[in-house]
Amino acid sequence: MPSATFPTAARLHRPTEFSAALSGRRVARGVYFVVTAKVVVSSEQLCAGPPIARLGLIMAKRFAQHASTRNALKRVVREAFRSCRLSLPAADYVVRLNKRIELVSLTALKRAARQEVDAHFIKASQC
């Protein structure tokens, strides 16, 4: 059984990859995040091997003022994606912060974000 890792090939890197993924359909929307996905049939990904699920993150400074908050949210989303990456359909997923983060402890925020992102990825795996 392959391990649940998060290799470089499972990440979106270029702005063109992000814009292409954002032009896809919205998979889920929650309190904090919006997840969009687009099935990719690009020659670039086909040359690298079989198509896989890839992740891109957009955490805007206007929604999370502190860098520590943005970084914590990114870590939570990456960990949730890493744990379910192999069960997701092969597509490019972009998780975008959609709401201003209120004053709450970082632990509570990470817990709420993880629950929401897990639900979004479960919904994406069923589509």
GISUL-V535885 format. One record per helix or strand of 3 or more residues. SS is the DSSP state (A for helix, B for strand). FROM is the first residue (numbers start at 1). LEN is the number of residues. If there is no record, write none. Layout:
[[SS/FROM/LEN] [SS/FROM/LEN]]
//
This chain:
[[A/8/3] [A/15/8] [B/25/5] [B/33/6] [A/43/6] [B/54/5] [A/67/21] [B/92/6] [A/106/21]]
//
